[in-house]
Amino acid sequence: MPNGRRNVPKRIALVDNDELALRVLDSLVSDHLPGLYVAWQSTSGLEAVSECSGQNGHYDLLMLDMSMEDMQGASVCRRIRCKNRYLPILGMTSFSLNRYRNAMIEAGAQGLIGKEDLNRMAGAMAHALNGVVMEGFETPQGAYYRIRNSAEGARLTPTEETVIELASNVGLRDDEIAERLHVAPATVRKHMQNLTRKLGCRTSRQAVSLWLRNHEHDGQ
């Protein structure tokens, strides 16, 4: 749960596809937001899901770019929100906010801000840390329970969980999984396609990597 004690610096996590943008955001925090510091940053959506999904990170705010090479920002947000009901998440983009607004609302974010105005971004970060949610968005806990209880909550079926476990933790190929489950290889590939989509990944390799990282993180 985010640390609410006074006089304790707030911990911010930054995720952006552009390393230069990360440096700019780091400077923004250090120069304009006293009492805050960047505790973790990455250019990878997969790493963000692994780092922020549980409660172990104790970050007070996640600033999330809308487009990474491995995952889209809304998918990252949704995967984190499915497991973390405390962390405020602000999306950020250089494109039109309308392009991502609805997706980020559905994904459980607390707001979406443009990158073109650093002063406005600093203000949005300060407001988010004080529990302010942008118009049309939900609180972290409200979004968490909505997503967890929805039919579209990206829950894997028992068979899909078995397939991803065999592919990730055991390291079996599709044909080996098919033999283990007594089904056709095409059936295994179909399960992999479905679970890859549910996990917000683009390829089965990314899904396996995400599953391994989440499993390791949850076990800490």
Backbone bond lengths (Angstrom), bond angles and torsions (degrees), N, CA, C in turn:
res aa  C-N    CA-C-N  psi(-1)  N-CA   C-N-CA  omega(-1)  CA-C   N-CA-C  phi
1 M - - - 1.467 - - 1.514 108.84 -
2 P 1.344 119.42 141.12 1.441 120.41 -178.53 1.511 111.98 -56.92
3 N 1.310 116.02 145.16 1.447 122.06 -177.11 1.515 109.71 -79.63
4 G 1.335 117.76 117.55 1.444 121.29 -176.52 1.518 113.22 -103.40
5 R 1.325 119.53 7.20 1.454 121.54 -177.98 1.523 110.99 -69.90
6 R 1.322 115.08 145.25 1.454 119.78 178.56 1.524 110.18 -71.96
7 N 1.324 114.43 154.15 1.458 122.60 176.18 1.520 113.44 66.08
8 V 1.305 117.20 8.97 1.457 120.82 174.88 1.524 107.59 -104.36
9 P 1.330 118.70 121.21 1.470 120.26 -177.87 1.524 111.72 -55.69
10 K 1.315 115.68 137.38 1.455 121.42 177.20 1.522 109.56 -77.38
11 R 1.322 115.45 140.37 1.461 121.88 -176.07 1.532 109.69 -100.80
12 I 1.320 116.11 122.84 1.458 121.81 -179.10 1.521 109.74 -112.72
13 A 1.325 115.96 138.19 1.462 122.37 173.93 1.524 108.39 -109.10
14 L 1.327 116.61 135.83 1.462 122.55 -178.69 1.520 110.14 -118.55
15 V 1.328 116.31 133.76 1.466 121.02 175.78 1.518 108.17 -133.77
16 D 1.324 115.83 118.20 1.461 121.19 179.86 1.518 108.99 -150.33
17 N 1.313 116.08 142.04 1.455 121.17 -178.98 1.528 112.61 -66.76
18 D 1.325 116.33 -20.92 1.464 122.64 -174.36 1.530 109.91 -106.57
19 E 1.328 117.05 118.67 1.462 120.28 -179.55 1.526 111.90 -64.10
20 L 1.333 117.36 -32.31 1.459 120.15 176.54 1.525 110.28 -64.01
21 A 1.327 116.61 -41.74 1.464 120.23 177.82 1.524 110.86 -62.15
22 L 1.315 117.28 -36.93 1.463 120.22 177.33 1.524 111.04 -62.18
23 R 1.334 116.55 -40.95 1.466 119.68 179.20 1.526 111.06 -66.00
24 V 1.338 116.13 -39.04 1.465 119.93 178.11 1.527 110.33 -63.68
25 L 1.326 116.72 -43.69 1.461 120.61 179.93 1.524 111.24 -66.00
26 D 1.321 116.10 -39.11 1.462 120.23 177.53 1.528 110.05 -60.27
27 S 1.328 116.68 -44.16 1.464 120.90 178.49 1.525 111.35 -65.85
28 L 1.334 116.19 -37.67 1.463 120.21 178.40 1.522 110.75 -59.62
29 V 1.311 116.26 -44.53 1.462 120.46 -179.87 1.526 110.80 -64.91
30 S 1.320 117.02 -47.98 1.464 120.25 -176.11 1.522 112.62 -68.79
31 D 1.343 117.48 -31.76 1.467 120.73 -175.26 1.525 113.90 -89.66
32 H 1.337 117.16 -29.43 1.464 119.29 -170.30 1.530 114.51 -123.24
33 L 1.316 118.14 -5.53 1.461 119.73 -176.86 1.530 109.87 -128.47
34 P 1.318 117.08 78.35 1.469 120.18 179.84 1.526 110.88 -61.88
35 G 1.304 115.01 143.79 1.460 119.69 -178.53 1.510 113.36 87.36
36 L 1.340 116.86 1.48 1.456 121.49 177.60 1.519 108.93 -121.44
37 Y 1.318 115.92 153.81 1.461 118.69 171.74 1.522 109.89 -152.53
38 V 1.324 114.82 152.62 1.460 120.89 179.80 1.523 108.25 -81.23
39 A 1.322 115.61 111.70 1.459 120.95 -176.77 1.522 112.73 -91.69
40 W 1.337 116.25 -21.67 1.466 119.64 -177.48 1.516 108.57 -160.58
41 Q 1.341 116.63 143.99 1.456 120.78 176.73 1.516 110.28 -149.66
42 S 1.341 115.19 154.33 1.458 120.04 -177.40 1.524 109.45 -159.52
43 T 1.327 115.62 158.10 1.465 121.70 172.59 1.526 111.39 -100.38
44 S 1.326 117.97 4.06 1.462 122.37 -172.90 1.523 112.20 -113.41
45 G 1.328 116.00 127.46 1.452 120.10 173.82 1.512 112.46 -66.31
46 L 1.328 116.95 -37.56 1.460 120.85 178.35 1.522 111.07 -61.39
47 E 1.327 116.30 -42.73 1.460 119.53 178.15 1.523 111.07 -64.90
48 A 1.323 116.85 -36.52 1.462 120.34 179.24 1.520 111.00 -64.08
49 V 1.320 117.07 -42.31 1.463 120.60 178.41 1.523 110.07 -61.25
50 S 1.319 116.57 -45.02 1.455 120.81 -179.93 1.524 111.73 -64.81
51 E 1.313 116.83 -42.01 1.461 121.64 -174.58 1.521 112.79 -74.87
52 C 1.314 117.53 -34.37 1.469 120.83 -169.15 1.524 114.77 -110.25
53 S 1.320 118.68 -3.66 1.461 119.55 -175.35 1.520 113.01 -68.69
54 G 1.330 117.55 -39.05 1.453 120.28 -179.28 1.511 111.48 -91.79
55 Q 1.319 116.01 -168.31 1.459 120.95 -179.48 1.532 111.84 -97.73
56 N 1.330 117.44 -0.53 1.463 120.10 -172.79 1.524 113.33 -68.64
57 G 1.339 117.56 -28.44 1.452 119.56 -175.92 1.511 114.28 -71.87
58 H 1.335 117.62 -30.89 1.463 122.71 -179.42 1.521 111.95 54.77
59 Y 1.328 116.76 41.95 1.458 119.43 174.64 1.523 109.03 -84.02
60 D 1.327 115.42 149.66 1.458 120.59 -179.35 1.520 112.51 -96.44
61 L 1.340 116.96 -15.55 1.462 121.07 179.56 1.518 109.29 -163.00
62 L 1.333 115.56 139.04 1.461 121.67 172.59 1.517 108.75 -115.02
63 M 1.338 116.02 123.45 1.458 122.32 172.82 1.523 106.96 -99.85
64 L 1.334 116.20 120.18 1.458 121.12 -167.49 1.524 111.56 -125.50
65 D 1.334 115.83 119.92 1.461 121.27 175.01 1.526 109.32 -69.56
66 M 1.327 115.92 153.33 1.455 120.09 -174.92 1.520 114.50 -83.13
67 S 1.311 118.51 -14.80 1.461 119.06 -174.92 1.521 110.78 -142.86
68 M 1.344 115.14 107.57 1.453 121.42 171.52 1.523 108.95 -109.43
69 E 1.303 116.96 167.19 1.457 119.90 -178.40 1.523 112.05 -70.75
70 D 1.338 117.37 -32.03 1.457 118.95 -174.97 1.524 113.61 -95.40
71 M 1.338 118.34 -27.98 1.458 121.77 179.53 1.524 109.37 -149.50
72 Q 1.318 115.98 152.01 1.453 120.53 173.16 1.526 109.83 -80.00
73 G 1.336 115.82 151.34 1.453 120.25 -175.19 1.517 113.90 -57.83
74 A 1.337 117.38 -41.16 1.461 119.93 -179.30 1.526 111.38 -64.23
75 S 1.324 117.26 -36.36 1.467 120.57 177.45 1.520 110.81 -66.80
76 V 1.329 116.24 -40.81 1.463 120.33 177.18 1.527 109.72 -61.22
77 C 1.316 116.09 -47.17 1.460 121.35 -179.05 1.522 111.10 -59.20
78 R 1.304 116.72 -46.53 1.464 120.56 -177.44 1.522 111.80 -64.14
79 R 1.335 116.76 -42.12 1.457 119.75 -179.58 1.530 111.20 -65.13
80 I 1.319 116.22 -37.84 1.464 119.52 177.22 1.523 110.39 -68.53
81 R 1.331 115.77 -45.02 1.460 119.22 -176.49 1.524 112.38 -64.69
82 C 1.316 117.98 -29.01 1.465 120.81 177.91 1.525 111.83 -60.48
83 K 1.338 117.26 -24.38 1.459 120.60 -175.67 1.527 113.70 -118.16
84 N 1.308 118.04 -17.03 1.461 120.67 -174.97 1.527 109.24 -123.83
85 R 1.323 116.55 113.53 1.464 120.47 -176.48 1.525 113.43 -98.50
86 Y 1.317 117.50 4.22 1.460 120.76 -177.15 1.524 114.05 -109.78
87 L 1.308 117.53 -35.85 1.461 121.71 -169.33 1.529 112.39 -70.03
88 P 1.339 119.20 118.02 1.464 120.44 172.03 1.533 109.74 -69.64
89 I 1.323 116.20 138.61 1.462 121.65 -179.65 1.524 108.77 -125.96
90 L 1.322 115.91 124.31 1.460 121.53 173.97 1.520 108.69 -112.23
91 G 1.329 116.21 124.64 1.449 120.19 173.68 1.519 110.02 -81.16
92 M 1.321 116.39 154.06 1.466 120.63 177.91 1.522 108.77 -144.33
93 T 1.332 115.26 145.20 1.458 119.61 -176.36 1.520 110.87 -155.49
94 S 1.325 115.13 154.96 1.461 121.57 173.23 1.523 111.37 -92.38
95 F 1.331 116.39 -7.84 1.460 121.32 -179.41 1.531 110.31 -95.41
96 S 1.314 116.16 -177.13 1.456 121.21 178.46 1.529 110.36 -61.16
97 L 1.333 116.18 136.09 1.462 119.78 179.30 1.525 111.47 -63.63
98 N 1.325 116.66 -31.38 1.468 120.08 -179.70 1.526 112.32 -62.59
99 R 1.311 115.70 -22.58 1.466 120.26 -179.25 1.529 111.62 -66.33
100 Y 1.334 116.66 -29.85 1.467 120.41 -173.94 1.528 114.23 -122.92
101 R 1.321 118.10 -8.12 1.462 120.95 -170.85 1.530 112.82 -56.31
102 N 1.325 117.30 -54.18 1.465 119.65 -176.77 1.522 111.95 -62.66
103 A 1.327 116.20 -39.89 1.464 119.78 179.79 1.524 110.99 -63.27
104 M 1.334 116.79 -38.48 1.462 119.46 -179.05 1.527 112.10 -74.77
105 I 1.323 117.21 -31.86 1.463 119.40 173.51 1.520 109.50 -62.38
106 E 1.331 116.45 -47.89 1.459 120.81 179.75 1.526 111.64 -63.91
107 A 1.329 116.64 -31.70 1.465 120.90 -177.02 1.522 113.10 -79.89
108 G 1.334 117.79 -8.34 1.460 120.04 175.08 1.510 115.72 96.00
109 A 1.344 117.67 20.95 1.463 120.55 177.22 1.527 110.42 -77.39
110 Q 1.339 115.61 168.39 1.463 120.93 177.99 1.526 112.39 -105.97
111 G 1.326 115.85 -0.26 1.450 119.20 177.23 1.511 111.21 169.82
112 L 1.329 114.86 172.26 1.461 122.39 179.48 1.521 107.49 -144.13
113 I 1.331 116.63 130.83 1.459 121.55 -173.52 1.523 109.99 -133.34
114 G 1.329 116.37 146.81 1.455 120.98 176.17 1.519 111.52 -80.68
115 K 1.317 116.05 152.49 1.464 120.97 -178.66 1.523 113.18 -85.95
116 E 1.333 117.24 -9.53 1.462 119.31 -171.02 1.529 113.06 -73.66
117 D 1.330 118.11 -21.91 1.462 121.80 -177.48 1.526 108.95 -118.51
118 L 1.338 116.42 99.47 1.460 120.19 -175.83 1.528 111.87 -67.42
119 N 1.325 117.53 -34.86 1.462 119.58 178.46 1.526 111.15 -64.07
120 R 1.321 115.67 -42.15 1.460 119.28 178.09 1.528 110.75 -66.52
121 M 1.323 116.25 -36.87 1.456 119.68 177.95 1.527 110.79 -63.92
122 A 1.335 116.54 -42.35 1.464 120.10 178.03 1.523 110.46 -61.29
123 G 1.337 116.77 -40.81 1.458 119.98 177.94 1.514 112.40 -64.48
124 A 1.330 116.54 -40.01 1.461 120.67 179.21 1.525 111.01 -64.64
125 M 1.324 116.53 -38.81 1.461 120.34 178.12 1.523 110.76 -64.41
126 A 1.330 116.59 -43.58 1.462 120.56 179.46 1.525 110.86 -62.81
127 H 1.327 116.80 -42.29 1.462 120.37 179.07 1.527 111.24 -64.42
128 A 1.332 116.68 -42.99 1.464 120.20 -179.79 1.524 111.06 -61.43
129 L 1.324 116.42 -39.02 1.464 120.44 179.15 1.524 111.78 -67.74
130 N 1.327 116.67 -21.57 1.463 121.33 176.71 1.523 112.45 -94.22
131 G 1.333 116.39 10.17 1.455 120.28 175.79 1.513 115.35 87.62
132 V 1.336 117.34 8.97 1.458 120.54 -179.57 1.529 109.55 -81.40
133 V 1.318 115.97 130.95 1.461 122.56 178.94 1.523 108.50 -109.42
134 M 1.319 117.48 134.47 1.458 120.71 179.68 1.521 111.07 -66.71
135 E 1.321 115.98 155.21 1.460 121.84 -176.98 1.528 111.14 -56.91
136 G 1.336 115.36 130.41 1.451 121.38 178.70 1.514 114.13 92.25
137 F 1.333 117.40 -14.02 1.460 121.78 179.90 1.530 110.05 -97.37
138 E 1.327 116.27 168.36 1.457 122.37 -178.57 1.524 110.92 -109.38
139 T 1.325 115.12 164.82 1.458 119.85 170.30 1.526 108.86 -68.94
140 P 1.329 118.03 159.67 1.465 119.14 177.78 1.528 113.23 -55.83
141 Q 1.326 117.21 -44.37 1.461 119.45 -178.01 1.523 111.66 -68.90
142 G 1.337 116.89 -39.98 1.457 119.37 177.98 1.517 111.92 -61.03
143 A 1.336 116.17 -43.68 1.460 120.46 179.16 1.520 111.21 -67.40
144 Y 1.319 116.49 -38.86 1.468 121.15 179.66 1.529 110.90 -58.03
145 Y 1.322 116.79 -50.45 1.461 119.64 -176.95 1.525 111.56 -70.44
146 R 1.329 117.48 -34.16 1.468 119.17 176.61 1.517 110.95 -62.61
147 I 1.325 116.51 -47.46 1.459 120.25 -177.32 1.524 111.06 -68.88
148 R 1.318 116.61 -42.27 1.465 120.02 -179.36 1.524 111.75 -63.65
149 N 1.325 116.60 -33.48 1.461 120.12 -175.83 1.519 113.59 -93.96
150 S 1.325 117.02 -6.23 1.459 119.51 -176.72 1.521 111.41 -80.73
151 A 1.293 115.17 157.70 1.466 120.43 177.86 1.512 111.09 -68.79
152 E 1.353 116.21 -18.38 1.451 120.77 -178.82 1.519 111.20 -102.18
153 G 1.310 116.86 28.15 1.450 121.35 -173.62 1.508 115.02 -75.29
154 A 1.318 117.44 14.01 1.464 121.76 176.32 1.521 111.89 60.75
155 R 1.341 116.40 30.82 1.455 119.58 176.78 1.524 109.01 -78.24
156 L 1.304 116.25 132.09 1.453 119.85 176.49 1.526 109.48 -80.33
157 T 1.321 115.71 144.79 1.456 119.71 173.40 1.525 108.66 -71.67
158 P 1.338 117.99 162.13 1.471 119.59 177.68 1.526 112.69 -55.51
159 T 1.332 117.19 -38.47 1.464 119.60 179.11 1.517 111.09 -67.37
160 E 1.337 116.75 -41.14 1.463 120.09 178.06 1.522 111.00 -63.42
161 E 1.326 116.79 -39.56 1.462 119.68 177.22 1.526 110.79 -63.50
162 T 1.329 116.46 -39.89 1.464 119.58 178.41 1.518 110.91 -63.68
163 V 1.330 116.55 -42.48 1.465 120.86 -179.84 1.525 110.88 -62.57
164 I 1.334 117.42 -47.11 1.461 119.49 -177.56 1.523 111.09 -69.70
165 E 1.330 117.40 -32.65 1.461 120.29 176.18 1.528 110.70 -65.18
166 L 1.325 116.64 -44.36 1.462 120.09 -179.86 1.528 111.20 -67.16
167 A 1.325 116.48 -34.89 1.461 120.05 -179.55 1.520 111.74 -74.78
168 S 1.330 117.22 -35.98 1.462 120.19 -174.28 1.520 112.21 -92.80
169 N 1.316 117.03 -60.38 1.462 120.12 -173.61 1.527 113.27 -76.72
170 V 1.334 116.97 -31.42 1.468 120.37 -179.78 1.523 110.98 -96.10
171 G 1.336 116.53 -28.03 1.458 120.44 177.31 1.512 114.73 81.29
172 L 1.331 117.17 27.15 1.460 120.29 -179.03 1.522 111.27 -81.52
173 R 1.346 115.48 149.27 1.459 121.57 173.02 1.526 109.42 -81.18
174 D 1.349 115.86 169.96 1.462 120.31 -178.51 1.522 112.06 -56.33
175 D 1.340 116.85 -44.44 1.459 119.15 -177.84 1.528 111.44 -67.80
176 E 1.325 116.74 -33.22 1.465 120.02 177.97 1.525 111.30 -71.21
177 I 1.330 116.07 -37.84 1.467 119.68 175.72 1.523 109.90 -64.51
178 A 1.328 116.10 -42.36 1.465 120.30 179.20 1.523 110.91 -59.18
179 E 1.324 116.05 -42.61 1.466 119.55 178.73 1.518 110.96 -65.31
180 R 1.322 116.69 -39.92 1.465 120.89 180.00 1.532 111.33 -64.65
181 L 1.338 116.40 -38.35 1.465 120.86 -176.37 1.528 113.25 -94.14
182 H 1.336 115.99 -3.08 1.468 121.46 179.73 1.531 111.51 60.95
183 V 1.333 114.63 45.08 1.463 120.62 176.35 1.524 107.98 -132.12
184 A 1.324 116.09 172.93 1.463 120.73 179.08 1.530 110.00 -77.14
185 P 1.336 117.76 148.65 1.472 120.30 175.92 1.523 112.81 -55.14
186 A 1.334 116.99 -34.37 1.465 119.73 178.76 1.526 111.15 -63.06
187 T 1.323 117.00 -33.08 1.467 120.95 177.93 1.521 110.42 -67.21
188 V 1.319 116.32 -40.65 1.468 120.44 177.40 1.521 110.25 -63.31
189 R 1.329 116.60 -43.25 1.464 119.72 179.49 1.525 110.93 -62.39
190 K 1.321 116.94 -36.67 1.466 120.42 178.21 1.525 110.51 -65.63
191 H 1.328 116.59 -42.63 1.466 119.80 176.63 1.530 110.68 -61.40
192 M 1.331 116.72 -40.93 1.457 120.36 179.45 1.524 111.07 -63.94
193 Q 1.317 117.07 -39.94 1.465 120.57 177.71 1.529 110.63 -61.91
194 N 1.333 116.21 -43.99 1.462 120.44 -178.21 1.525 111.81 -65.91
195 L 1.328 116.58 -46.23 1.462 118.60 -177.03 1.529 111.56 -71.91
196 T 1.336 116.84 -30.95 1.460 119.88 175.92 1.524 110.48 -62.27
197 R 1.335 115.85 -42.52 1.465 120.32 177.50 1.527 110.85 -64.58
198 K 1.319 117.55 -44.27 1.460 121.18 -178.69 1.525 112.14 -63.06
199 L 1.318 116.35 -34.44 1.461 120.53 -179.25 1.522 112.64 -82.02
200 G 1.322 116.80 -0.64 1.454 120.53 176.94 1.512 114.10 74.82
201 C 1.334 116.82 24.64 1.460 121.39 -178.62 1.525 110.19 -105.65
202 R 1.321 114.47 165.07 1.460 120.02 -178.65 1.521 112.43 -97.25
203 T 1.317 117.72 -27.32 1.457 121.53 -178.75 1.518 109.55 -134.19
204 S 1.332 115.63 160.92 1.460 120.10 177.97 1.525 110.85 -65.36
205 R 1.326 117.34 -31.68 1.468 119.99 177.75 1.527 110.87 -63.33
206 Q 1.334 116.52 -41.62 1.460 119.87 176.91 1.522 110.83 -64.82
207 A 1.344 116.63 -37.94 1.464 120.30 179.04 1.521 110.92 -63.43
208 V 1.322 116.73 -42.65 1.467 120.92 178.51 1.526 110.12 -63.35
209 S 1.335 116.82 -44.15 1.460 120.73 179.44 1.522 111.05 -61.90
210 L 1.330 116.36 -43.83 1.463 120.83 179.42 1.520 111.08 -63.00
211 W 1.321 116.79 -42.89 1.462 120.96 -179.53 1.529 110.69 -62.40
212 L 1.316 116.41 -44.21 1.462 120.27 179.59 1.525 111.14 -62.42
213 R 1.327 116.53 -44.04 1.461 119.88 -177.96 1.524 111.11 -66.90
214 N 1.327 117.09 -41.82 1.460 119.82 179.14 1.521 111.16 -65.78
215 H 1.322 116.18 -39.37 1.462 120.23 -179.90 1.526 110.49 -64.13
216 E 1.328 116.38 -43.17 1.460 120.36 178.85 1.518 110.74 -65.65
217 H 1.325 116.35 -41.41 1.467 121.46 -178.31 1.522 110.84 -64.81
218 D 1.337 116.57 -44.07 1.459 119.94 -177.87 1.516 112.02 -67.00
219 G 1.315 116.23 -24.47 1.450 118.93 -177.34 1.510 114.23 -86.03
220 Q 1.329 117.83 -3.24 1.455 120.69 -178.07 1.521 110.54 -74.50
